[in-house]
Amino acid sequence: MPEFNTLDDVDVAGKRVVIRFDLNVPVKDGTVSDTTRIDRIVPGLRELAGQNAIIAILAHFGRPKGQVVPELSLAPIAPALEQALGRKVLFVATDWNDDAAQAAMDAAGPGDVLLMENTRFHTGEETNSPDLATRFAALGDVYINDAFSAAHRAHASTEAIAHLIPAIAGRTMAAELDALDAALGSPRRPLTAVVGGAKISTKLELLGNLTKLADTLIIGGGMANTFLAAKGINVGKSLCEYDLLPTAGDILKSAANGSCRIVLPVDATVAREFAAGATHRICNIDDVVEDEMILDVGPGSIAEVNGVFDTSATLVWNGPFGAFEIPPFDAGTVAAARHAAQLTSAGKLITVAGGGDTVAALNHAGAADGFTYVSTAGGAFLEWLEGKPLPGVDVLHR
């Protein structure tokens, strides 16, 4: 794994620190409705404030497209951050064309925490403008990126700034990078990957990369239907991307020619409609009839999946096995997630999961806390799984 400097390598005592966070949190009626991302950054902020650093927080919120959009101001975040942190947080209103941010930092003292306005209020943020990055860099002596979820974007506050002042990885960024390295960088083997979700078309690069890296690739969710159909199995009126049958076939051949075993469902929970209380049945995968849709894997499939988990050393998970939002079509995801969590708790399996639906599914199963690491990074996590470079990470390499 490439080496990164962290807070252990830099003395920030009394220094001006510019730190990039992801504060893209849900806000309803001017109030933060979910503080999960805020809670995660509090320990790092307390560490900096405890060393009398003068802290300038950079973050984006929504997509204002370079315009000042009052509804996308970070102002409502300040009270929630202040409450979680237990100390005053000064919000600084700026359009990033004026000198408000610089003036506020010049007036700040040791231990002060300043939340700057939405970086995307300036067009230069998303174009990775050197001029805007220079403005950001002038606020501090040290730059810390603690926003892995924004690391797949080469923006002024994630990439360009890191060329201008000493740049290090924050505590949560470092933890994420360590977890990802354990999962795919230098994993304990056998390495198993679970890929689920609705469509193969959204995860082609992911599947292609994992067939090269994983010892076993377990495919679930709606995308499994396309692979089943590519093998000549009737999937009824299930979600299926028939135009991608040749692509699915190529992935199966590529895995077979390499050293990756692909596991597909052997049975399924099917119904004629996707609705709460819908009449459903469990059948072998080749017994689905024309007016039925596959909405979850069956018990035989889960037994096979759990058996693979039992003999694995590392598990990477992205996407649910079925339509977990409505019982009983959550049974497969819940059973597999809980089994993986139990193996992790017993010290037998390293488990790393990520992606929006994945996090929701693991929380639904009550298994998220049992995994080694659950990433909330979304797009950045997926691009890392796909083997793509992450500009906000690459620029931090020693």
N, C-alpha and C positions, 0 to 999 in steps of 0.2 A: 504494500500500500504506500502511495506517496506520502511523504512526511509534511506535516503542517505545524506551524507555530501556533501555540495556544496561549492562554493567560499564564500558564506555567513558565513560559519563555520570555515574557515581556513584563517590565515593571510599569504599572499604570498608576502608581501612587501619586496623587496630586496632578496627574496629567489630564488633558482634554481628550476624551474618547468619543469617537463617532461609531455608533453600533447600529447595524442594520438588522431589524427584526421583521417578521411577518405578523402584522396586526390586522390582517384581512379577516376580521371577526364579524359574526352576525350582529347587526344593530337593528333594533325595532323601536320605533317611536323615540329615537334619540338616546336609547339606552342599550348597552351591550347585553345581549341575551345569552351568550355562551362565552365564558371566560377561559376556556381550555387553553387556547394559545397564549393568553396573557399569563395564566398561572405557570406555564412552562418557562417563561423568560424571567420570572421574578427572582429565582436564586442567583442567576447571573448578574442581574442588576444590583442585587444586594451586595454581592461580592465586590463589584466595582465601586459602589457608593461607600462601602466599608473601607475602601482604600483611598477615600477622598478624591476619587476621580470626578471630573466634571463631564457629565454624560449628555451627549446629543443623540437622540434616537431618530433614525431614519426609517420610514416605512411607506408602503403604498396602500391604497384602499380603493378597490373597484377599478373601473376603467374610465377615468375622466378625459382621456385622450388629449392631454396637454392643456386642458382648460380648467379654470377654477370653478368647480361644481360644488356649491355649498352642501348638497346632500351627501357628498363623498369626502367631506372634511374629516380629519382625524380627531377633531375636538371632542366628540363623545367618548373617545377611547381614554382620554386623560383621567377622568374621574374613576373609571374602572381600574385603570392601572395604578392610580394613587391608592385606591382601597386595597388592592392586592399587595402592593409594595409596602404599605404602611408608612409612607412618607410623601411629601409634597411633590407633585409632578406639574411642571410649568408647561402649558401648551403655547407654542409659538406659531402664530398665524403668519404665513408668507406665501407669495406666489412664486418664489424662488428667482424672481427678477429683482426684488428689492434686497435691502441689507438687514432685514428683520432678524434672520437666523444668526447672522454674524454678531449683530448688536447684542442679542440675548446671550450668546456664549461669552462675549466680552464682559458682560455684567455678572455672569454666574460665578459662584464660588465652589469650593471643594464639597463634594457630595451632592451637588445639585443635579436634578434629573430634568432634562428638557425634551419634550416630545415635539418634534418639528412637524409642520404640515405635510400632507400627502405629497410625496416626491413626484407623483404622476401629474400634478397640476402644472408641471413644466414639460414642454414637448421634448426637451433634451433627455429626460429620464429614459424613455423607451428607445431612443436612438443612440444611447450610450455616449452622449455628448461629452467630449473632453472639457468643454467650458463649464458645464453644469457640475461635472465631477470635481473640477477645480474649486468650485464654490463649496461643495460638500467637504472636500479635503481640508479647506481652510478653517473648518470648524474644529479640527482636532489634531492631535499629535500621533494618534494611533487609530487604525480602523479595525473594527471587529465585525465579521459577517456571522450572524447567528440566525440566518434565514435560509436554511437548506431548501425550503419549499419554493424559494425564488431564485435558486442557484442555477436553474436551467435557462435563465434569461440573461443575456449580456446587456445589462442596463447600467446607467451611470452610477447608481448607488450599490450595485452588486459586482461590477467588473471594472469599469474605468477608474473609479476611486482607488482601487487596490493597487494601482500602478503608481500612485502619487504619494502615499504615506505608508509607513510600515503596516502590514495587513496580517491579521491572524484569524483563526477560526474560533468562534465562541463556544461556550460549553455545550449547548444543545447541538450545534453544528458538529462538533467533535464527536459527540456521542452517536449521532446519526452516521457519520463517516465510519466510525469503528464498527457499528452494527452492520453496515452495508459491506464492509470489507470481510467481516466474518461470514456473511451470507454468500457473496459471489467472488470477492477479491481473492481470498485464500481460504476457502471453506473446508471444514471437515467433511469427508465423504464417507458414505454415499450422500450426494446432494439431490434432493427432490424439489421440484417446483410445481406449485398448483397455479393454474391459470383458469379463471372462470369469467363470468360476465356474459353479456348478451351477444356481442358480435365479434367474429374473427377479424373483420375489416379494421377494427380499431386497435388490434393487437398483433398485426402481422410481424412487425419488426421485433416485438417482444418475443413472440413464439420462435422466430428465426434465431434470435440470440440464445434463447434458453435451450434449444435443441443442441446447440454447440457446447453448452456449459453444464447442463444438468445430467445426472445419471438416469433420472426418471422424471418425465413430464406428465402430470395428471391434468387432464382437460375436463372442465365441467361447465355448468351454466349453459346458456343458449348456444354458445359457440361450439359446444360438443356436438350439437345436432348437425352442424355442417360437416364435421369430420365423420360422423356416423353415416350421413348421406353419401359422402365420398366413398365409403366402403360398401355402398349399395344397400344400406339399411333404410327401411321406410320410417320416416319420422312423423308421419301424419301431417297435421296442420301446425306443427311446432315451428317456432322461429327458426329459419334456416336461410342462409345466404347461398342460394343455388348457383349464383354466378361465380362463387368462389370455390366451387367443388374441385376444380383443377388445382387451385392453390393449396387447398387442404390436403389433396392427394400428394402434392409435391412435398409438403411438410412431413407427411407420414413417411414418404420414401427417404427423405433426407435423414430423418431420425433413424430409420431402419438401417441405412447405410453407414451411420455413425455409431456412436456408443450410447445413444439415448433411447430408453424404452418409453413409449407413449402408452398411457393408461386411459381408456375411455369407459364410459358407463356400460355396465352389463345388464342393468335393469333400471327401471324408472318409475316415478310416480306420475301418472297421467290423468288428465281431466279434459272435459269438453269445453270448459270455460275457466278463465283465470279470475276467480272471485272467492271471497271468503265464504266458507261453507259449501263450496262446489263439490259435487260428487266426484270421487277420484278412486283410482285403483293402482295397485303395484303390478307391473308385468315385466317379463323379460324384454330386453331392448329390441328384439326382433319381432315382438308381438304387438307393437303399437298399431292401432287401426287408423283409417284415414281421417276420421273426425275428432281424433284426440291430439292433445298437445303434451309434450314432455315439459313438466314444470319443476321436477327435482330428480335427483338420482335416487335409486332404491337401496334397500338394506344390503343387498349383495355387493353393490358398488362401494358402499361405505365400508363394508368389511374388507374389501380389497384395498381401498385407500388407507384405512387404518393399519392394515398389514404392511403396506409400503412405509408408512410413518415409523412403524416399529423397527424397521431395519435401516432407517435413515439416520444420518448424523446431523444433517442441516436441512431445514425446510424454508423455502421462500414461497410466500403465498400472495397472490393477487387475484381477487375476484371470487364471488360466491359460487356454490355448486348448483343452486336453484333459485327460484323466485322467493327468497327468504322473507320478503316483506309480509307475506300472507301465509300463516300456518294452514295446512301441514307441510307446505312446500319449503319450509325452513329446516326440515328434519335432517337432511343430508349435511348442510352447512354446519348446523349446530353440533351434530354428532362428531364430525371430523374436527371441527375447531376445538371442542372440549377434549378430544383424545390427544390432539397435538399439544394443548396446554398442559395436560397431565404428564405427558412425556417430558415436556420442558421442565416442569416442577420437579420431576424425578431426576433431572440432570442428564437425561438420555438424548435430548434433541435441542439444537439451536433453532429457534423459530423467529423469522423476520417477515413481517407482513406490511402491506401498504396499499394505498389507493382508496378513494372515497368510499366506494361500495364495500370494500374489504373491511375498512375500519368499522363501518356501520354494522356489517354482518357479524364481526367478532364481538362487538359490544352487545348485539342482540343475543349472541350465544353465551354472553357472560364470560368469554374466554380471553378477551384482549389483555387483561392484566397478567394472564398466565404465559403470554408470549415473551420471548427474549426482548424483542423490540417491535413496536408498531409505529410505523411512520405515518404522519399526517401530511406529508409533503405533496401528495397528489401527483401533479405533472412531473415534478423533479424526480420523484421516486420511480415513475414509469420510464422516464428517459434514461435513468441510470440502469434500470433492468434491461432496457433495449441496447445498452452499451454505448449510448451517445455521450459526447463530452458535455460537461456541465461548466459553463464559463465562470460562474460564481465560485466554483470549487477549484477549477484548474488554476485560477489566478492566485490562489492561496498557497500553492505548492512552494516549498522551500527552494 
